[in-house]
């Protein structure tokens, strides 16, 4: 992918044509690989003994001619990430495992003769990840009842901004809930019962989120595991983009969001130019979700 293509895509002249060239098959794979390097540098395991070699390997991929398409580079990166995941396996976020699988898939396909091999691997990884996620949720009574997401809204700091915005619970009340749970579940438990501050809207919203999550994740799993010939397969990118724009506006987990975005971008077809362009636009929108929007709005309208 040339600098000229990026310059054209970023300029005001011929924006649509520039985007078309940026997402064309000749450029899209390189762009997907570069985005993967950004992903592992920003959101890979944080331990220094993992982060340092990951950054060094990514720099080689960015700067050394031809290294981006080297299976050896991606195998090395997958090995480093796998070692980091293993050393932190009891505490690390589950999408870190998927990051290792994705880098491994790149290593196995990037030098192959089939240009669509990596896209197929990305499609299957997304489909299987959502299939297992949906199966776990459907088989967990506490999730189906809405208890899990109600608890997350009250105690998980990633949901705090959303909970404040839609329920009216104060920041201090949510902090009190987290302190109460630490006394119950911390290394040295100081109490046997935790009373959480809540309002009726929390349970109602948690129920709505529960069923929308169950249906949307099941839809994504089926659509990505089916061949593209059917209706669900042809429009598989629509539910994934909806999931990314809704789920991660509530639970800000950028590492998982960007990983799904990269795999979705690499596997999507290019005939409908707005689909890969939608993935790239969603990358930027995810950054907006990381802003303290409620506090910014409060400061502007005081």
C-alpha positions as CSV (number, residue, x, y, z in Angstrom):
1,X,0.0,0.0,0.0
2,X,1.6,3.2,-1.1
3,X,1.8,6.5,0.7
4,X,0.1,8.1,-2.3
5,X,-3.0,6.0,-1.7
6,X,-3.1,7.1,2.0
7,X,-2.5,10.8,1.0
8,X,-5.4,10.6,-1.5
9,X,-7.7,9.0,1.0
10,X,-6.9,11.6,3.6
11,X,-7.2,14.6,1.3
12,X,-10.3,16.6,0.6
13,X,-10.0,15.9,-3.2
14,X,-11.6,12.7,-4.5
15,X,-12.3,11.3,-1.0
16,X,-14.6,8.6,-2.2
17,X,-12.2,7.4,-4.9
18,X,-9.3,7.5,-2.4
19,X,-11.3,5.3,0.1
20,X,-12.1,2.9,-2.8
21,X,-8.4,2.6,-3.6
22,X,-7.5,2.2,0.1
23,X,-9.9,-0.7,0.6
24,X,-9.3,-2.4,-2.8
25,X,-7.9,-5.9,-2.6
26,X,-4.4,-4.8,-3.6
27,X,-4.2,-2.5,-0.5
28,X,-6.7,-3.9,1.9
29,X,-4.5,-6.9,3.1
30,X,-1.5,-4.7,3.8
31,X,-3.8,-2.2,5.6
32,X,-5.3,-5.1,7.7
33,X,-1.8,-6.3,8.6
34,X,-0.7,-2.8,9.6
35,X,-3.8,-2.3,11.7
36,X,-3.0,-5.7,13.4
37,X,0.5,-4.4,14.4
38,X,-1.1,-1.3,15.8
39,X,-3.6,-3.5,17.7
40,X,-0.9,-5.7,19.3
41,X,1.3,-2.8,20.3
42,X,-1.6,-0.8,21.9
43,X,-3.7,-3.7,23.4
44,X,-1.4,-6.7,23.7
45,X,-0.3,-8.0,27.2
46,X,1.0,-5.1,29.2
47,X,3.9,-6.9,31.0
48,X,7.2,-5.4,30.1
49,X,8.7,-8.7,29.1
50,X,6.0,-9.1,26.5
51,X,5.4,-5.5,25.4
52,X,9.1,-4.7,24.7
53,X,9.7,-7.6,22.2
54,X,6.2,-7.0,20.7
55,X,7.0,-3.3,20.0
56,X,10.4,-4.3,18.5
57,X,8.8,-6.9,16.2
58,X,6.1,-4.5,15.2
59,X,8.7,-1.9,14.3
60,X,10.5,-4.4,12.0
61,X,7.1,-5.0,10.3
62,X,6.5,-1.3,9.8
63,X,10.0,-0.3,8.7
64,X,11.7,-3.3,7.0
65,X,10.7,-3.8,3.3
66,X,8.8,-7.0,2.9
67,X,8.7,-7.9,6.6
68,X,4.9,-7.2,6.8
69,X,4.3,-10.2,4.5
70,X,6.8,-12.5,6.2
71,X,5.3,-15.5,7.9
72,X,8.4,-15.6,10.2
73,X,7.6,-12.2,11.7
74,X,4.0,-13.2,12.4
75,X,5.0,-16.5,13.9
76,X,7.4,-14.7,16.2
77,X,4.7,-12.2,17.2
78,X,2.2,-15.0,17.8
79,X,4.8,-16.9,20.0
80,X,5.6,-13.8,22.1
81,X,1.9,-13.1,22.6
82,X,1.2,-16.7,23.5
83,X,4.0,-16.7,26.1
84,X,2.6,-13.5,27.6
85,X,-1.0,-14.9,27.7
86,X,0.3,-18.1,29.4
87,X,2.2,-16.2,32.1
88,X,-1.0,-14.1,32.9
89,X,-3.5,-16.8,32.0
90,X,-5.5,-16.5,35.2
91,X,-6.1,-12.7,35.0
92,X,-5.7,-11.7,31.3
93,X,-8.7,-10.6,29.2
94,X,-10.1,-13.4,27.1
95,X,-9.7,-11.5,23.8
96,X,-5.9,-11.8,24.3
97,X,-6.2,-15.5,23.4
98,X,-8.1,-14.5,20.2
99,X,-5.3,-12.1,19.4
100,X,-2.8,-15.0,19.5
101,X,-5.0,-17.1,17.2
102,X,-5.3,-14.2,14.7
103,X,-1.5,-13.7,14.5
104,X,-1.1,-17.4,14.1
105,X,-3.6,-17.4,11.2
106,X,-1.7,-14.6,9.6
107,X,1.6,-16.6,10.0
108,X,0.1,-19.6,8.3
109,X,-1.5,-17.8,5.3
110,X,0.4,-14.5,4.6
111,X,2.9,-16.1,2.2
112,X,0.4,-18.5,0.7
113,X,-0.8,-18.5,-2.9
114,X,-4.5,-18.2,-2.0
115,X,-5.3,-14.4,-1.5
116,X,-8.6,-15.3,0.3
117,X,-7.1,-17.7,2.9
118,X,-6.6,-15.1,5.6
119,X,-10.1,-13.7,5.1
120,X,-11.6,-17.1,5.5
121,X,-9.6,-17.6,8.7
122,X,-10.8,-14.2,10.0
123,X,-14.4,-15.1,9.2
124,X,-14.2,-18.5,11.0
125,X,-12.5,-17.0,14.0
126,X,-15.2,-14.3,14.4
127,X,-17.9,-16.9,13.8
128,X,-16.5,-19.4,16.3
129,X,-15.8,-16.7,18.9
130,X,-19.4,-15.6,18.8
131,X,-20.7,-19.1,18.7
132,X,-18.9,-20.0,21.9
133,X,-19.9,-16.7,23.5
134,X,-23.5,-17.1,22.6
135,X,-23.6,-20.7,23.8
136,X,-22.1,-19.8,27.2
137,X,-24.7,-17.0,27.6
138,X,-27.7,-19.2,26.6
139,X,-26.6,-21.9,29.0
140,X,-26.0,-19.6,31.9
141,X,-29.2,-19.0,33.9
142,X,-27.8,-15.9,35.6
143,X,-27.1,-14.3,32.2
144,X,-30.5,-15.2,30.7
145,X,-32.2,-13.7,33.8
146,X,-30.4,-10.5,33.4
147,X,-28.5,-10.8,36.7
148,X,-25.1,-10.7,35.1
149,X,-25.5,-7.4,33.2
150,X,-27.3,-5.8,36.1
151,X,-24.3,-6.6,38.2
152,X,-22.0,-5.2,35.6
153,X,-23.9,-2.0,35.3
154,X,-23.7,-1.5,39.1
155,X,-20.1,-2.6,39.7
156,X,-18.0,-2.7,36.5
157,X,-16.1,0.5,36.0
158,X,-16.3,0.0,32.2
159,X,-20.1,0.4,32.4
160,X,-19.9,3.3,34.8
161,X,-20.3,6.1,32.3
162,X,-23.3,4.4,30.6
163,X,-25.0,3.6,33.9
164,X,-24.6,7.2,35.1
165,X,-26.0,8.5,31.8
166,X,-29.1,6.2,31.4
167,X,-30.1,5.5,35.0
168,X,-29.2,8.7,37.0
169,X,-27.1,6.8,39.5
170,X,-24.3,9.0,40.7
171,X,-20.6,8.4,40.3
172,X,-20.3,8.2,44.1
173,X,-23.0,5.5,44.3
174,X,-21.2,3.4,41.7
175,X,-17.9,3.8,43.5
176,X,-19.6,2.8,46.7
177,X,-20.9,-0.4,45.0
178,X,-17.4,-1.3,43.9
179,X,-16.0,-0.7,47.4
180,X,-18.7,-2.9,48.8
181,X,-17.9,-5.7,46.4
182,X,-14.2,-5.4,47.2
183,X,-15.0,-6.0,50.9
184,X,-16.8,-9.2,49.8
185,X,-14.5,-10.6,47.1
186,X,-11.1,-9.0,47.8
187,X,-8.0,-11.1,48.9
188,X,-8.9,-10.4,52.5
189,X,-12.7,-10.4,52.8
190,X,-14.0,-8.0,55.4
191,X,-17.7,-8.9,55.1
192,X,-20.1,-11.6,54.1
193,X,-22.9,-9.5,52.5
194,X,-22.7,-6.6,50.2
195,X,-25.6,-4.2,49.7
196,X,-25.5,-2.4,46.3
197,X,-27.2,0.9,45.6
198,X,-29.5,0.7,42.6
199,X,-32.7,2.1,40.9
200,X,-35.5,0.2,39.1
201,X,-34.2,1.4,35.7
202,X,-31.0,-0.7,36.1
203,X,-32.9,-4.0,36.1
204,X,-35.1,-3.0,33.1
205,X,-32.2,-1.8,31.0
206,X,-30.2,-4.9,32.0
207,X,-33.0,-7.2,30.8
208,X,-33.2,-5.3,27.4
209,X,-29.4,-5.5,27.0
210,X,-29.4,-9.2,27.8
211,X,-31.9,-10.2,25.1
212,X,-30.4,-7.9,22.5
213,X,-27.0,-9.4,23.2
214,X,-28.2,-13.0,23.0
215,X,-30.0,-12.4,19.7
216,X,-27.2,-10.3,18.1
217,X,-24.4,-12.6,19.1
218,X,-26.3,-15.7,17.8
219,X,-27.0,-13.9,14.6
220,X,-23.3,-13.0,14.1
221,X,-22.3,-16.6,14.8
222,X,-24.7,-18.1,12.3
223,X,-24.0,-15.5,9.6
224,X,-20.2,-15.9,9.8
225,X,-20.2,-19.6,9.9
226,X,-22.6,-20.0,7.0
227,X,-21.4,-19.7,3.3
228,X,-21.7,-16.3,1.8
229,X,-24.2,-17.6,-0.8
230,X,-27.2,-17.2,1.5
231,X,-28.8,-14.0,2.7
232,X,-27.3,-14.2,6.2
233,X,-23.9,-14.8,4.7
234,X,-24.0,-12.0,2.2
235,X,-24.9,-9.4,4.9
236,X,-22.9,-10.9,7.8
237,X,-21.0,-7.6,8.3
238,X,-24.2,-5.7,9.2
239,X,-24.8,-7.4,12.6
240,X,-21.1,-7.3,13.4
241,X,-20.9,-3.6,12.8
242,X,-24.1,-3.1,14.9
243,X,-22.5,-5.1,17.7
244,X,-19.4,-3.0,17.6
245,X,-21.2,0.3,17.6
246,X,-23.6,-0.7,20.4
247,X,-21.8,-3.0,22.7
248,X,-18.6,-1.0,22.9
249,X,-20.4,2.2,23.4
250,X,-21.6,0.8,26.7
251,X,-18.7,-1.5,27.8
252,X,-15.5,0.2,26.6
253,X,-13.1,-2.7,25.8
254,X,-11.1,-1.2,22.9
255,X,-8.7,-4.1,22.5
256,X,-11.6,-6.6,21.8
257,X,-13.4,-4.0,19.6
258,X,-10.3,-3.3,17.4
259,X,-9.5,-7.0,17.1
260,X,-13.0,-7.8,15.8
261,X,-12.8,-4.7,13.5
262,X,-9.5,-5.9,12.0
263,X,-10.7,-9.5,11.4
264,X,-14.0,-8.1,10.0
265,X,-12.2,-5.8,7.7
266,X,-9.9,-8.4,6.3
267,X,-12.7,-11.0,5.6
268,X,-15.3,-8.6,4.1
269,X,-16.0,-8.5,0.4
270,X,-15.0,-5.4,-1.6
271,X,-17.9,-5.2,-4.1
272,X,-19.9,-3.2,-1.7
273,X,-17.3,-0.5,-0.9
274,X,-19.3,0.9,2.0
275,X,-18.8,-2.3,4.1
276,X,-14.9,-2.1,4.4
277,X,-15.3,1.7,4.6
278,X,-17.7,1.1,7.5
279,X,-15.2,-0.9,9.3
280,X,-12.5,1.8,9.0
281,X,-15.0,4.5,10.1
282,X,-15.9,2.4,13.1
283,X,-12.2,2.3,14.1
284,X,-12.4,6.1,14.5
285,X,-15.8,6.0,16.2
286,X,-14.4,3.6,18.8
287,X,-12.0,6.4,19.9
288,X,-15.0,8.6,20.6
289,X,-16.5,6.0,22.9
290,X,-13.4,6.3,25.1
291,X,-14.0,9.9,25.8
292,X,-15.8,10.9,29.1
293,X,-18.9,12.0,27.1
294,X,-21.2,12.6,30.0
295,X,-18.7,14.9,31.8
296,X,-17.9,16.7,28.6
297,X,-21.6,17.3,27.9
298,X,-22.1,18.5,31.5
299,X,-19.2,20.9,31.2
300,X,-20.5,22.3,27.9
301,X,-24.1,22.8,29.0
302,X,-23.6,24.0,32.6
